[in-house]
Amino acid sequence: MDWTTIIGMAAAACTVLSFVPQLMKALKTRHTKDLSLLTYVIMTFGILLWLGYGIITEDMPIIIANGLILLLSASILVLKIKHG
């Protein structure tokens, strides 16, 4: 594994993990009033586009990271719509 892949995977891990605390808090409290719906709509769409880009370019760190982030961001978005 070369350094660019290692850096990409480390960046992916940090980005994925950054969504976990927000999702855990939203699941625990069911409180999403303070979250911006527009932000999560745009973010989720952007992540979907990044995932598409990763698939087209066959870039595994981008595919893995954005696949996982899409699940987390979409989950937060669903909670926001449901409980916001």
KEVEXFI-320480 format. One record per residue (C-alpha): residue in three letters; x, y, z. Coordinates in steps of 0.1 Angstrom, whole numbers, plus 5000, padded with zeros to 4 digits. Example, Ala and Ser with C-alpha at 12.3 -4.5 7.8 and 13.67 -1.06 7.14 Angstrom:
2
 type    x    y    z
  ALA 5123 4955 5078
  SER 5137 4989 5071
END
This chain:
84
 type    x    y    z
  MET 5000 5000 5000
  ASP 5015 5034 4990
  TRP 5014 5066 5010
  THR 4987 5082 4989
  THR 4964 5053 4997
  ILE 4973 5054 5034
  ILE 4966 5091 5035
  GLY 4933 5086 5016
  MET 4922 5059 5040
  ALA 4932 5080 5071
  ALA 4912 5110 5057
  ALA 4883 5087 5050
  ALA 4883 5073 5085
  CYS 4884 5108 5100
  THR 4856 5120 5078
  VAL 4834 5089 5085
  LEU 4840 5092 5122
  SER 4831 5129 5122
  PHE 4794 5119 5115
  VAL 4791 5093 5142
  PRO 4787 5116 5173
  GLN 4759 5136 5156
  LEU 4741 5104 5146
  MET 4745 5089 5180
  LYS 4732 5120 5197
  ALA 4702 5123 5173
  LEU 4694 5086 5178
  LYS 4696 5090 5216
  THR 4677 5122 5221
  ARG 4655 5123 5190
  HIS 4662 5160 5191
  THR 4673 5174 5157
  LYS 4657 5209 5159
  ASP 4690 5226 5159
  LEU 4703 5208 5128
  SER 4699 5226 5094
  LEU 4677 5205 5071
  LEU 4691 5224 5040
  THR 4727 5216 5052
  TYR 4720 5179 5054
  VAL 4701 5178 5021
  ILE 4730 5195 5003
  MET 4756 5174 5022
  THR 4739 5141 5015
  PHE 4735 5150 4978
  GLY 4772 5161 4976
  ILE 4783 5128 4993
  LEU 4762 5109 4967
  LEU 4780 5128 4939
  TRP 4814 5120 4955
  LEU 4804 5083 4957
  GLY 4795 5084 4920
  TYR 4829 5101 4912
  GLY 4847 5074 4932
  ILE 4829 5047 4914
  ILE 4836 5062 4880
  THR 4873 5067 4888
  GLU 4876 5034 4907
  ASP 4891 5052 4937
  MET 4886 5028 4966
  PRO 4892 5053 4995
  ILE 4866 5077 4980
  ILE 4842 5048 4974
  ILE 4845 5034 5009
  ALA 4845 5067 5027
  ASN 4816 5082 5008
  GLY 4796 5050 5009
  LEU 4798 5050 5047
  ILE 4793 5087 5050
  LEU 4763 5085 5028
  LEU 4747 5060 5052
  LEU 4755 5082 5082
  SER 4744 5115 5066
  ALA 4712 5100 5051
  SER 4704 5086 5086
  ILE 4708 5120 5102
  LEU 4687 5135 5074
  VAL 4659 5109 5079
  LEU 4660 5117 5117
  LYS 4658 5154 5109
  ILE 4628 5150 5087
  LYS 4611 5126 5111
  HIS 4619 5145 5144
  GLY 4628 5180 5133
END
